[in-house]
Amino acid sequence: MERPAEQIALASAVLRRWRGTDLAALHRTVSDALPHLRPWLPWAAGDYPLDAAARFLQQCQRDWRSGDAYVYAITVGGVLAGCIGLHRRIGPTGLEIGYWLHPAHTGRGLATTGTAALVEQALALPGIDHVEIWHDEGNTASRGVPERLGFTCVERRSPPREPALPGQAGIDLVWRLTR
């Protein structure tokens, strides 16, 4: 089975496969970013205990081996800035990209350049002909990424795929880029 690269160097960051040694940094970064992430990500609704971070890292390893997902740490100068990944949850010929950033690293183009790199990796995989990004209509920061990269908004889903969180619009925007 072909897989994307385990490490991708960008101009201002490195995307790399998660490691077990990332546990403390992941826990610290997510815990600090929870107020920023909470409006958009269901898993950020409560606290983020150390065992949740450990389970996430274990799931990343299982998913990479099975080919269900390829999830990367986003690092800047060796410091964890966020997370980005390719997920097989939109059918056999597509991959969905999801991402989050610590608020200290937003507004620098990291999500956009990381997504561009993962689009390239995804479309190089056999059988993959499109990539999608899903986000709540109210998440304007996430919306900017597919807009800047030339994705097309192909659907407005209401009700959304997951129950809406307080403060969300409750409408998923589905963006697609096809080979």
C-alpha positions in Angstrom: 0.0 0.0 0.0 1.4 3.4 -1.0 1.3 6.1 1.7 2.1 9.8 1.8 5.5 10.9 3.1 6.0 10.7 6.8 7.7 14.1 6.9 7.1 17.1 4.7 9.3 20.2 4.9 7.5 23.5 4.2 9.1 26.9 4.0 8.1 27.8 7.5 7.2 24.5 9.1 7.5 20.8 9.1 4.6 18.3 8.9 5.7 15.0 10.4 4.0 11.8 11.5 3.0 11.9 15.2 5.3 10.0 17.6 4.8 8.6 21.0 7.4 11.0 22.3 5.0 13.9 21.3 2.7 13.1 24.3 3.8 16.0 26.6 3.9 18.6 23.9 0.5 17.5 22.5 -1.1 17.6 25.9 0.4 21.0 26.7 -0.5 22.5 23.3 -4.0 21.2 23.1 -4.7 22.1 26.8 -3.5 25.7 26.1 -5.5 26.0 22.9 -8.8 24.6 24.2 -10.6 28.0 24.4 -9.6 28.6 20.7 -10.6 25.1 19.5 -13.7 24.5 21.6 -16.2 26.4 19.3 -15.3 24.2 16.4 -14.1 20.7 17.5 -16.3 18.4 19.5 -13.4 16.6 21.2 -12.3 20.0 22.6 -15.5 20.5 24.6 -14.1 19.6 28.0 -10.7 19.2 29.5 -7.9 17.3 27.5 -6.4 14.8 30.0 -3.1 13.2 29.4 -4.7 9.9 28.7 -6.8 11.5 25.9 -3.6 12.7 24.3 -2.1 9.2 24.6 -5.2 7.6 23.0 -5.0 10.1 20.2 -1.3 9.2 19.5 -2.1 5.5 19.6 -5.0 6.0 17.2 -2.8 7.9 14.8 -0.4 5.0 14.7 -3.2 2.4 14.1 -4.7 4.6 11.4 -1.4 5.1 9.6 -0.7 1.4 9.5 -4.2 0.6 8.3 -4.3 3.5 5.8 -7.5 4.9 7.4 -5.8 8.3 8.1 -2.4 10.0 7.9 -2.2 12.6 10.6 0.7 14.9 11.1 2.1 17.2 13.8 2.7 20.7 12.5 6.0 22.0 14.0 7.6 25.4 13.7 11.2 25.5 14.8 10.7 22.2 16.6 7.7 23.6 18.5 4.3 21.9 18.1 2.0 24.4 16.4 -1.0 22.2 15.5 -2.2 19.2 13.6 -3.3 18.3 10.1 -4.3 15.1 8.5 -5.7 13.1 5.6 -8.8 11.0 6.5 -10.6 8.2 4.5 -14.1 9.2 5.5 -15.6 10.5 2.2 -15.6 7.4 0.1 -13.0 5.2 -1.7 -11.7 7.8 -4.2 -11.4 10.8 -1.8 -9.5 12.0 1.3 -10.7 14.7 3.7 -8.2 17.1 5.2 -8.7 18.4 8.7 -6.5 20.8 10.7 -6.2 22.8 13.8 -3.7 25.3 15.1 -2.7 26.7 18.4 -3.8 30.4 18.4 -0.2 31.6 18.7 0.4 30.1 15.2 -2.7 31.3 13.4 -2.6 33.9 10.6 0.8 32.8 9.3 -0.4 30.6 6.4 0.5 27.3 8.2 -2.9 25.7 7.6 -2.9 26.8 4.0 0.6 25.7 3.1 0.1 22.4 5.1 -3.1 21.7 3.2 -1.5 22.5 -0.1 1.3 20.0 0.7 -1.3 17.3 1.8 -3.4 17.9 -1.4 -0.2 17.1 -3.4 0.4 13.9 -1.3 -3.2 12.8 -1.5 -3.6 13.2 -5.2 -0.3 11.2 -5.8 -1.9 8.2 -4.1 -3.4 5.5 -6.3 -7.2 5.7 -6.7 -7.5 9.2 -5.1 -9.1 11.7 -7.4 -10.4 14.4 -5.0 -9.8 16.0 -1.7 -12.4 17.6 0.5 -12.4 20.0 3.5 -15.5 20.2 5.7 -16.1 22.9 8.3 -18.9 24.8 10.0 -20.1 27.8 8.0 -19.3 30.1 10.9 -15.6 29.1 11.0 -14.2 31.8 8.7 -10.6 30.9 9.5 -11.1 27.4 8.2 -13.1 28.7 5.2 -10.1 30.8 4.1 -7.9 27.7 3.5 -10.0 26.1 0.7 -10.8 29.5 -0.8 -7.1 30.4 -1.1 -6.2 27.0 -2.6 -8.9 27.0 -5.3 -11.3 24.4 -3.8 -15.0 24.7 -4.9 -17.8 24.7 -2.4 -19.9 21.8 -3.6 -22.4 21.5 -0.7 -24.0 23.2 2.3 -25.2 20.4 4.6 -27.9 21.0 7.1 -28.1 19.4 9.5 -24.3 19.0 9.8 -22.5 15.7 9.8 -21.9 16.1 13.6 -24.2 17.8 16.1 -23.6 21.6 16.1 -21.7 23.0 19.0 -23.0 26.1 20.8 -22.0 29.1 18.6 -21.8 27.2 15.4 -24.0 28.0 12.4 -25.0 24.3 12.2 -24.3 24.2 8.5 -21.3 22.2 7.1 -19.6 23.7 4.0 -18.1 21.0 1.9 -15.2 22.1 -0.3 -13.7 19.9 -3.1 -10.6 19.9 -5.2 -10.5 17.3 -8.0 -7.5 16.1 -9.9 
